[in-house]
Amino acid sequence: MSKKSTSVLEQMVSFKTICLALEVPDRTLRRHMAAGRFPKPDIRIGNRFRWKQSTVEKFLAEAAMRV
């Protein structure tokens, strides 16, 4: 795949993957989402959430700067 294709088809990250990466229970992440302390999913299909990897990385970088 060329670099051009990769930027168009950005990798999507699942709810479960984010919980595992942040080492938090799914309930905690759901509470943060409901309170607006975590970005809304970039896409939702049924009851499945997906975020662009760049969305999560940007959020984490901004959160690190606030600490």
N, C-alpha and C positions, 0 to 999 in steps of 0.2 A: 504494500500500500504506500502511496506517495505521501509526502508531508501535507499536501493540499487536501487529500482525502481525510487524513487524520484530524485536521482542524475542523472540518465540516462534520465529521462523525465523532464528536467528543465522547469520551467514555462516561457512562452513567453509573452512579453509585447507589446501591440499595440502602434502605433503612437499616437492615440487619448489618450490612458492612460498616455503616457509620457507627452503629452501637458498638460493634466489635473493635473498631479502630480507636474510638474514644474511651473504651472500657467503661461504658455506662449501660445500665439496664434499659430495655426498650421503653419502659414506663417513664423514665427520667427524660429521655429524648422527646417523647410525646408531650410531656408537660412543658418542656422548653418551647416546642413548636406552638402549643396552644397559647403560651404567654407571649409569643412573638420574640423569644430570645434565640431562636434558631430559624434560619431561612425556610420559607415555604418550598415545597418540592418544585422542581422545574417541570415535572410531568407526573401526572397521577393517572393510572390505568386501573379502574375498579378501586380496590383497597390497597393497591401497591404504589408506593412512593419511589420516585427516582430523582436524584439531583445530578447536575453536571458536576464533574470532578472539580472544575474551576470554581463553581459556586461554593462548594465546601471548603476548598483551599483558601478562597478569599475570606470567607467567614472566619476561619481559624486564624488567619494572619491578622485580621482586624481585632479579634478577641484577644490575641496575644499582646497586641499593642495597648489594650485597655488595662491589662493587669499591671 
